[in-house]
Structures are given as C-alpha cells and as structure tokens.
Amino acid sequence: MYRTKPKPDVRSAQSGLRGLVCALLCSLICGCGGGSSDSGTTPPPSPPSSTTDSLLAVTNATAGSIDLFTIDTTTGTPTSVAGSPMSDGPAPAAVAIDPLKRFLYVVSTSGEVRGYVIAPSTLNLSAVAGSPFSTGAQSVGIAVDPSGQFVLTANGSADSVSVFKIGSTGTLTEVTGSPYAAGSNPSAILVAGGQYVYAANTSGSSVSAYSLNTTSGALTPVVGSPFATPGLPNGLVVDPAGTHLYASESQPNEMSGFSIDANTGALSTISGSPFRASFAIRTPVIDAAGKRLHVSNGTAVDCFEVDASTASLSEIGVSATNGQSSIALALDGPDNFLYVLDNLANQIEVFSIDTNSGALTLINGSPFTLFAGASTQNLGPNAIAVQH
C-alpha cells in the first residue's frame, strides 16, 4: 500500500528556530544568564571611587588610632570626620594618602604597612584586603608616588627602602627587587617629579638617590649615590618646580640644599649650603609658590626665605604657634595652608600662607583639638599628612 510522506510541522520548526536563536543571543549577550556558570571565574572587585574633600590625617601612637579631618579649602579649618578617631594598629611612624584620596597608608616600626580604603561618602576607613603588608623592617618613612601607583617606605634599621605596587582595591604587592639598599638608617623618603626617589640616611649623613621605573616600580641607584650631607638628615622636601631638594639636619642644626639634575637625578650642592638653623629642626615643607621653606623646631615653626635665583636659604625667624609644641608639619599647597601637629597639647595649629610674601598667619579658631577631650589624654600623636 502506498503511503504519503508526512508534511513537516512548520509551526514546530519555527518554534525550534526561535528557541535556538534565543539561546545563542543569551549566550553571547547575557553570558548564559540564570545565575549559574561553569566557568569558575569571579568578576574582579570594582576600584573604590574617590572623595572630592581635602583630607588631613593624624596617627596616634599611644592610642593606636587615626584621626581624619576634612579641610575647608577657603578658611583652612579642619573638621573631624564622624566616627573619628578610627582604629589603627601598633607603633605608627608615618602616614600618607594616595593622590586620588582612595586609600590611606600607615607605616609602622613593627615592620608593616597598614592600608585603608577611604569611603567616599562617609570618609570612614576600612582595612584593605590582605592588610597589613610586611616590610620586614622597622619602617619609619612613607611616600606615595604622584601617579598613585606605588607606596615606598624607608626602613630605618634595615638600611633599605621598599616599593609596593598599589592594586585597584588598595592591596599592596612588593615589586621585584624590593627592598633596595640604602645608606645607614634611612628615616625619610620622597618622590620628585614622578621619576626620582630620595631617602635621607640619618646615621649615614647622606641622601640616597634612585631612578623610578614608572611601569614596574623598580629602583635603580643614581650614579654617585649616596650624596653626602654635612649633618644628620632627618627630613626631605623638593621645591614645586622639582629642581631642588632640601634636607633638614641635626648635629649641627642646618638645612642642606641640592640641585637636581633633570636628566639623571644626581644631586649637586647649592652654593652656600649648608644653611644654618637656630634650632633642632625636622619635617621641612615648602609653599606652593616656592617662596618660603618651613620646618618644625619642637616648639614653633622656623622659616627660611628661598632665593628665587640661586635657591639658597636665609633664615628669617620663627612663627610661633598657639600651642605647646610642633612635632611635624603638613602643607595644603593649592589652598595655601600649613598644619602643625602639636603632640603635647594633642591638637593642630593652622596657618594661612600669604601668596605674595609666603608669610604665615594663624587662622581664626586655631588651635583645633584632635577630638573632644583629647587635651586631657595621652594620645601620642606623631605623624600628619594632608591631601588636597
């Protein structure tokens, strides 16, 4: 018996085709959706956003905490962030905030760097994943390069400097070759022009100089490094043009000045250097116009005029604070304010900087208590940082 071949089910075929197209689109556009995947991968965490506030941070060695402030960029007035002081850890020695104000880092003589994420809305601090990060040494100085890619530490007793790469979420990974040899007892570190690194070797009476690989973070010693200083250097600052480096020194009390070779990073002594200081000085800063250099002398702020032609220094006197001491200074260059950390009264004194002369004037409301009741507590504030 002859049997007719059945006709194809058109509707069924169209339905199947639609299903296949949907499946393909889902695979290509939605990653197969459904919340399940056998790829075994997890999307990387998003980098934290940054705040627009200007920030001031103070570490408290005895209390093991961090005081964080916002800065009124018109008046210079610091205002404590809600929740401050925030918990930190043992033996803080120095603090730095990355240029994008996403992360805050504290270096400790206990041999570590502690990293914190700065919440852009509340400005509260939360520990970076993996923190603390070991330096393997009694680290006493810290810097973040201007691009916000690297954290550098001066490791005093280990006679070395360390370099860490900053991850997208603030995690630190020590770069290949770190730590790098320095002179005896490096106590301060900075990055000049984004390409040269300098460390003050206190016991070695010298400044170590390195070229920074801005891709890998590797350091290469500059030819001629370390460069001798007459006294024992304890602090470093570079002028706004990135052409001159100054070191505050003790035994004797003085400032040493150097010209920076733009091609090599090598240092050469400025004519007339070293420049006498009347007091024991430390933590030098220089205003945004490059007119005056200021240092803390334990009681007040010692001021030097910078010669516009020769870059030589002339001590011009002292600007008294309205506190008890001056252990460290920090500068908000773009807004022309100077912040003085008073470790005896547990407070901050603030000066405005005259844009024409560079002169200092205490602002209204100064001094500012670290937080309510701080003047009656032994907090041991010991380091300060400002990020515009």
N, C-alpha and C positions, 0 to 999 in steps of 0.2 A: 504494500500500500504506500502510495506516495504521500510524504509528509512535508508540509510547507515549513521553511526555515523561519523561526520566530523573529519578529521585528525587535530591534533594540529598544530598551526603555529610555527614551530621550530624557524624561524628567530625572530619572535616576542618574544618568550620565552627567547632566548639568549640575545636579546637586553634588556629585563626587568631585567635579571640576572646581566648583566653588569652594569646597572643603579643602582641596589641595592648595588652591591659591591663598586662602586664609592662613593655612598652616605655614606656607612659605613666607607670607608677609609677617606673620607673628614671629617667625624665626629670625627674619632679617631686621625687623624694626623693634620688636619688643624683647628680644633675647629669649624667646620661648615663654615668657611670662609665667604665670601660675605659681610664682614664688619658689619653684624648685629648679635646681640646676645641678648637673653632674660635673660642672667644670671645676669645682673645688676651689674657686678663687673668690676673694672678698675685695670689694672696691676699696681703694686706699682712702684713709680719712681725709676730709677736706681741710686745707690750711685754715687756721683761725683768721678772722678778719681783724683789722686794727682799729684803734681808737683815734679820734682827732684831738683828744685832750693832750696838753703838755703835762708831763708827769715828773714827779720828784719822788725818789725812794731813799729810805734810810734803813740801814741794818742795825739791829740792836744786839750786841754780842752777849750781854748777860741774860737778856730776856729770850734770846733765840727767836726773834721776830723781825718782821719788816713793816715799817710804816710807809704807806703810799699816799701821795697827795696829788691833786690836780692843781695846776697853776693858772691863775687869771693872767692872761698874756698882756692885759692892759695895765694892771696895777702891780703884778708880780706876787700877789697874795696866794699862799698855798692853802688849800682846803683839804682836810683829811678825808680819804675815801671811806665810805660806810663799810664797817667790818674791820677797819684798820685799828690796831696792828694785826698782821696776819702771821701765822706760824711759819717759822723757817727751820733752822737746824743749828747745830753746834759750830762755834768758832768762825763766824763770818769774818772775812777780811776785806772784801771789796765787792761792789755791786755795779752792774751795767744793764742798760735797757737797749734792745735792738732798735735800729733806726726807724723801723716801721711800727714800733710800740706794740708788737705782738707778744714778745717774750721778755722776761726778766731773768737775769742770771746772777747768782751769788757764788763767789769763790771762797773756799774755806781752808784754813790751815789744817783741818782734819784730813785734807787730801782729796777734795772733791769739788765739783761744780754742781750746784743745785739749780734746776731750771723750772720756770713757772710760765704758764700761759696767762696772759692778761685778758680777762673777759672784756670785750669792747663796750658792753652795755653797763655792767656794774663796776668794772675795773678790779674785781676780786681776782685773787691769784689761785690757780690750781696747778698742782705738780705736773710737769711734763712727763709723759710716759717714759719709764726707764730711769728717771732721776732718783738719786744723784748719779753723776758720772765721774768716775775716778780719774784723778790726775796723778795719783801715786806719789804725791809730794806735798810738802807744806806750802800750798799756793797762797800768795798774798796780793797779787795784782791781776786785773782782768780788763779786757777790751773786746769790743765787737767791731769788726771792720765796717767801713761806711756803707758797703753794699748789703750788709746784714747776712752775709754768708757764713762767717766764721767767728768763733769765740776763741780768744787767745788768753793764756794765763802765764803769769810769772811765778815760777816755782822756787821760792827762796832757797831753802836748804838743799835742794836737788841741783842747784846751778843750771837750771834749764827753763825752757819755755815750751808750752804745749799749744797745739792748734786742733780745734774741733770743727767739723762741718755741721752747720745747723740744718736739720731736716725740716720738711714742710710743716710739721707739727711741733717743732721746737726741740726734738730729740738731738742729741749730740753724738757724733761719731768721730773718734780721733783719726786724723789724717795719716796716711802712710808716711813714716819717717819721724813722726812726733813721739816723744818730746825731742827738742833740739837743744844742743849745748849752748849755754850762755856763760857769762862770767860768774864771779863769786857773789852769791846771794842776790839775785835779781828781785827787785821789790816793786817795780812799776813797769807798765807796758802800754804802748800805744801804736796805732796805725796811722801813718802820714800819707796823705794823697792817695790812699787806697792801694798803694803798691809797696810801701816800705814799712817795716816793723822795727821798733826800737825798744830796748829793755834797759832799765837803769840797774847796773850791778853795784849794789851798795858797798859791800865789802871789797869788791874788786876795783873800786874807783874808776869805773868805765861805763860806756854805753855800748851794748851790742846792737849791731845793725843787720837787717836781713831784707832780702827781696822776697815779696809775697807773690806766689803763683795764684792769680785770682780765680783760676779754674779748679785746681786741686787743693789749694791751701798750703802747699809745701813751702818751706822757707829755705832760702839759700843765703849763706853769710855774705855780706858785702865785703869786697876787698878792703883790707885794712882794719876790719872789725876785730876786736872791740876798740873803741876810741877812748882815750884816757880823759879823765876828769881830775881836776886838782884836789877836790874834796870827795866826800862820800855821797853819791847821788841818791836821793830818796823819792824824787818825783820828776815827771817829764811833761812838757807841753809843746805843741807845734803851733806856729802862727797861722792865721787864717789863710794866708797865701800858700802854705805848705813849703815855704822856702827856708825856714829857720826853726831850729829845735833848741829848747832851753831846759836845763836840768837844775832843780833846786838841790843844794848840797849842805851837809853839815861837816864840821871839823875840817876846815873852817866853814862858817856860815856865809854862803855866797850863791850866786847864780852863774852857771856856765852857759855860754851861748855858742851855737854852731850854725854854719850854713849847710844846707842840704844840697848835694849835687843831684840835679833833677834827672840825670841820665843813669847814675849808678847808686844813689842813696848814700854815698860816702859823706862823712862829716868833716868839716874844717872849722877851726876855731875862729870866732868873730874877733876882730881887733878890739883889744881892751878887756877881753874875757880872761878870768872870771870877774864878776861884778859883785862888789861887797854887799852883804846884807847885815843889818844891825842886830838881827835876832836869829834864833834857830827857826828855819823855815821848811815848808813842805807843801805838797799838793798845788803846784802852780796852775793858774788859768790865765788866759789872755782874752781881752774883749774882742768882739766881732770886727771892730774897726782896726784892730792891731795897734791901738794907741798905748794901752797900759797892760802890764802884767801884774797879777796879784797872787800873793801866797799867804797861807795861814802861818802864824808865828806862835800859836799856842794860846794867845790872848786876844789878838786883833788881826787885822788884815794889813800886810805890808805891801806897799805899792811901788812899782817901778815904771818909769816912762820909757817907751820904746822909741828909739831914734828912727825916723822914717827912712833915712838914707843909709845908715850903717847897721841898723838892727841892734845897736848896743843899748845897754840898760843903764838907767840912772835912778837910784833910789830916791823917792820923793816924799817919803814919810809913811805914816800909819793912819788908816781909817779905823777908828775904834768901833767895836760892836757895842750893843747894849745888852751883852750877856756876860758870861764868866770865862768863856774860852773859845778858841777856834781850832778845832782838830782837823777839819777838812773843808774844802771849797768845791762848789759846782756852779757851772755857768749856763744860763739860758741865753746864748749869744744872739739869736734872732730877735729876742724881745728885750735884750739889754738889762738883765737882772743877774745879780750874784747872790748865791746862797751859801751861808756859813753854818757849818754844823758845830753846835755848842754841846760838847759831851758832858760838861759838868752841870749845866742847868737843864739838860735834856730838851733842847729847843733849837730852833733855826732862826738866824737873823738874816734879813734880806736887804740888799742894797739895790737901788736903781743905778744904772751906768749912764752918765751923760754922753750922748753920741758925738758931741763935738770935742770935749776935753778928755773923756774917759773917767772923770771924777765920780766918786761913789757917794751916794746919799741914802741913808736909811729910809725905807718906805714907811708909810703910816701903818700902824698896827704891829710893827716888828718890836720884839721877837714873837715867834709863833711856837706854841707848845707842841711837842710831838704828838701827844694826845692827852686827854683830860687826866690831870693828876700826875703827869709824868715828872714834874719838877720835884716830887717827893719820893720818886722811885729810882733805884739804881739800875738803869736800863743798859748802860754801857753802849750808847750809840757810837758807831765807829767808822761808818762809811756812808757816802752820799753820792747820788747820781741824778742827773736831770736829762730828760729827752724832750726836745721841742716837738 
